[in-house]
């Protein structure tokens, strides 16, 4: 449960431990949560100390997020966590065992995260791969057809929840048609409205009641859009109505160059469009302070969604992780094993 009021933000932090200024800022702002990156991850004891410091700064069990998809987007690597294949490659390797194998994969990942004090993972990624999908995204996908993406998406959620970790579905309402890297440019999707609604949007509808989701920084020109979905009130309304998403809606990183204007301007535009919280990932304390000064606290509706999201928290199942790893290795050998 979140204490009232919370800042409408999930913030990164500068380094391996909190500075005095960071602790003071987090205590004042009380962000909804925190997110960790490579600069914050040195060794097991240090990460546990940092996650403890973050929660101590706000005085409650704020969620701590990470991007631990596997493949290129994997913040924790050996010896802190297993090395994982890109999701698309792993699904192909598992073949007929893909649903069970991916559930096991993400239950093991959840165990690795919880051991370090991290309890939220920005997964599953429900974008549908296409021949033209930009390489920054393609092998992070689970498949090139709607049914596969939905089945694997449910498996990923089941695995994370079994391990006591919050899932975050992304990138709503669908990033698979992008031919640019939204970290660097603003992709424009020119596919027909029918293609987007019946494929990309449809991948998210079965997950409409998941506790948390993340927007896409894309322009959907066939829907009459001229700016990115993250800062478009009409696209956020579509996410809430056409897709039916009822959970806490966070932005993708507002530091990404797909968005224009200053970072505080981007944050304010995202909240004005209807996002519940902004995700600010870089290690710039002054910028975080400027963002907070612009957006302030969550609205009452957003705070209610935040509470509802945190109320879905589960206890990790008591399992033999070595046995799960052995089972996954067996599934990777193919049918009949």
LINHU-V486897 format. One record per residue. N is the residue number from 1. RES is the residue in one small letter. PHI is phi in whole degrees, 0 to 359 (999 if undefined). PSI is psi as a letter, one per 20 degrees, with the letter a starting at -180 (none if undefined). Layout:
n | res | phi | psi
N | RES | PHI | PSI
N | RES | PHI | PSI
This chain:
n | res | phi | psi
1 | x | 999 | p
2 | x | 274 | p
3 | x | 288 | q
4 | x | 270 | q
5 | x | 266 | q
6 | x | 250 | q
7 | x | 295 | q
8 | x | 277 | l
9 | x | 205 | q
10 | x | 243 | p
11 | x | 248 | q
12 | x | 277 | r
13 | x | 224 | r
14 | x | 289 | g
15 | x | 207 | b
16 | x | 282 | h
17 | x | 219 | q
18 | x | 280 | p
19 | x | 279 | r
20 | x | 301 | g
21 | x | 294 | h
22 | x | 295 | g
23 | x | 302 | g
24 | x | 294 | g
25 | x | 294 | g
26 | x | 296 | h
27 | x | 296 | h
28 | x | 286 | g
29 | x | 279 | h
30 | x | 52 | m
31 | x | 296 | q
32 | x | 298 | h
33 | x | 191 | a
34 | x | 226 | q
35 | x | 225 | q
36 | x | 250 | q
37 | x | 226 | a
38 | x | 307 | h
39 | x | 295 | i
40 | x | 259 | i
41 | x | 238 | o
42 | x | 250 | g
43 | x | 208 | r
44 | x | 300 | g
45 | x | 296 | g
46 | x | 296 | g
47 | x | 294 | g
48 | x | 299 | g
49 | x | 295 | g
50 | x | 295 | g
51 | x | 296 | h
52 | x | 294 | g
53 | x | 296 | g
54 | x | 299 | g
55 | x | 290 | h
56 | x | 295 | h
57 | x | 296 | h
58 | x | 261 | i
59 | x | 81 | j
60 | x | 203 | r
61 | x | 278 | m
62 | x | 299 | q
63 | x | 293 | q
64 | x | 242 | o
65 | x | 262 | q
66 | x | 205 | q
67 | x | 260 | o
68 | x | 233 | m
69 | x | 281 | h
70 | x | 103 | q
71 | x | 75 | c
72 | x | 295 | h
73 | x | 261 | n
74 | x | 213 | o
75 | x | 287 | h
76 | x | 261 | p
77 | x | 229 | r
78 | x | 307 | q
79 | x | 269 | j
80 | x | 281 | h
81 | x | 202 | r
82 | x | 293 | q
83 | x | 274 | p
84 | x | 246 | q
85 | x | 295 | q
86 | x | 304 | q
87 | x | 307 | g
88 | x | 299 | g
89 | x | 292 | h
90 | x | 290 | g
91 | x | 301 | g
92 | x | 297 | g
93 | x | 296 | h
94 | x | 286 | h
95 | x | 57 | c
96 | x | 295 | i
97 | x | 266 | j
98 | x | 297 | g
99 | x | 297 | g
100 | x | 293 | h
101 | x | 296 | g
102 | x | 288 | h
103 | x | 298 | g
104 | x | 296 | g
105 | x | 306 | g
106 | x | 278 | i
107 | x | 288 | h
108 | x | 294 | g
109 | x | 302 | g
110 | x | 300 | g
111 | x | 299 | g
112 | x | 297 | h
113 | x | 291 | g
114 | x | 297 | h
115 | x | 298 | h
116 | x | 254 | j
117 | x | 89 | j
118 | x | 258 | p
119 | x | 232 | j
120 | x | 214 | p
121 | x | 238 | p
122 | x | 281 | m
123 | x | 198 | q
124 | x | 278 | q
125 | x | 263 | o
126 | x | 258 | j
127 | x | 285 | q
128 | x | 266 | p
129 | x | 290 | q
130 | x | 232 | r
131 | x | 304 | h
132 | x | 266 | j
133 | x | 302 | p
134 | x | 299 | q
135 | x | 302 | h
136 | x | 297 | h
137 | x | 248 | h
138 | x | 302 | g
139 | x | 279 | j
140 | x | 275 | i
141 | x | 284 | r
142 | x | 258 | i
143 | x | 176 | r
144 | x | 250 | j
145 | x | 229 | q
146 | x | 300 | g
147 | x | 298 | g
148 | x | 298 | g
149 | x | 299 | g
150 | x | 293 | g
151 | x | 295 | g
152 | x | 289 | h
153 | x | 302 | g
154 | x | 297 | h
155 | x | 296 | g
156 | x | 299 | g
157 | x | 298 | g
158 | x | 302 | g
159 | x | 294 | g
160 | x | 296 | g
161 | x | 296 | h
162 | x | 299 | h
163 | x | 268 | j
164 | x | 80 | j
165 | x | 249 | p
166 | x | 290 | p
167 | x | 273 | q
168 | x | 229 | o
169 | x | 283 | q
170 | x | 207 | r
171 | x | 253 | o
172 | x | 290 | p
173 | x | 261 | k
174 | x | 131 | p
175 | x | 248 | i
176 | x | 295 | h
177 | x | 275 | i
178 | x | 290 | p
179 | x | 250 | j
180 | x | 229 | q
181 | x | 273 | o
182 | x | 290 | i
183 | x | 292 | h
184 | x | 243 | h
185 | x | 220 | r
186 | x | 260 | o
187 | x | 291 | q
188 | x | 244 | p
189 | x | 260 | o
190 | x | 257 | j
191 | x | 298 | r
192 | x | 293 | q
193 | x | 300 | h
194 | x | 298 | g
195 | x | 300 | g
196 | x | 292 | g
197 | x | 290 | h
198 | x | 273 | i
199 | x | 243 | f
200 | x | 296 | g
201 | x | 298 | h
202 | x | 297 | h
203 | x | 294 | h
204 | x | 265 | h
205 | x | 301 | g
206 | x | 293 | i
207 | x | 246 | k
208 | x | 297 | h
209 | x | 259 | j
210 | x | 294 | q
211 | x | 296 | h
212 | x | 220 | q
213 | x | 215 | r
214 | x | 233 | p
215 | x | 281 | r
216 | x | 251 | p
217 | x | 270 | m
218 | x | 224 | q
219 | x | 257 | p
220 | x | 259 | n
221 | x | 294 | h
222 | x | 294 | i
223 | x | 263 | j
224 | x | 82 | j
225 | x | 274 | q
226 | x | 241 | i
227 | x | 229 | r
228 | x | 294 | q
229 | x | 303 | h
230 | x | 303 | h
231 | x | 250 | j
232 | x | 253 | o
233 | x | 298 | h
234 | x | 290 | h
235 | x | 287 | h
236 | x | 295 | h
237 | x | 296 | g
238 | x | 299 | g
239 | x | 300 | h
240 | x | 282 | h
241 | x | 257 | g
242 | x | 294 | g
243 | x | 272 | h
244 | x | 83 | j
245 | x | 293 | p
246 | x | 251 | i
247 | x | 276 | a
248 | x | 288 | p
249 | x | 253 | o
250 | x | 253 | q
251 | x | 282 | q
252 | x | 292 | r
253 | x | 307 | p
254 | x | 282 | i
255 | x | 277 | i
256 | x | 292 | q
257 | x | 281 | i
258 | x | 295 | h
259 | x | 264 | q
260 | x | 250 | r
261 | x | 86 | r
262 | x | 291 | r
263 | x | 298 | g
264 | x | 299 | h
265 | x | 297 | g
266 | x | 298 | g
267 | x | 298 | g
268 | x | 297 | g
269 | x | 294 | h
270 | x | 294 | g
271 | x | 293 | g
272 | x | 297 | h
273 | x | 287 | h
274 | x | 125 | j
275 | x | 292 | q
276 | x | 279 | g
277 | x | 218 | q
278 | x | 259 | q
279 | x | 256 | o
280 | x | 244 | o
281 | x | 256 | h
282 | x | 280 | r
283 | x | 264 | l
284 | x | 244 | o
285 | x | 297 | g
286 | x | 299 | h
287 | x | 292 | h
288 | x | 299 | g
289 | x | 297 | g
290 | x | 294 | h
291 | x | 298 | g
292 | x | 298 | g
293 | x | 299 | h
294 | x | 278 | h
295 | x | 259 | h
296 | x | 63 | b
297 | x | 271 | r
298 | x | 298 | q
299 | x | 291 | r
300 | x | 300 | g
301 | x | 294 | g
302 | x | 293 | h
303 | x | 298 | h
304 | x | 294 | g
305 | x | 293 | h
306 | x | 297 | g
307 | x | 297 | g
308 | x | 298 | h
309 | x | 297 | g
310 | x | 290 | h
311 | x | 291 | i
312 | x | 274 | j
313 | x | 306 | p
314 | x | 240 | q
315 | x | 276 | q
316 | x | 295 | p
317 | x | 294 | q
318 | x | 277 | o
319 | x | 227 | r
320 | x | 269 | o
321 | x | 297 | h
322 | x | 300 | h
323 | x | 293 | h
324 | x | 296 | g
325 | x | 297 | g
326 | x | 295 | g
327 | x | 296 | g
328 | x | 297 | g
329 | x | 300 | h
330 | x | 294 | g
331 | x | 299 | h
332 | x | 293 | i
333 | x | 283 | i
334 | x | 110 | r
335 | x | 304 | q
336 | x | 87 | i
337 | x | 264 | none
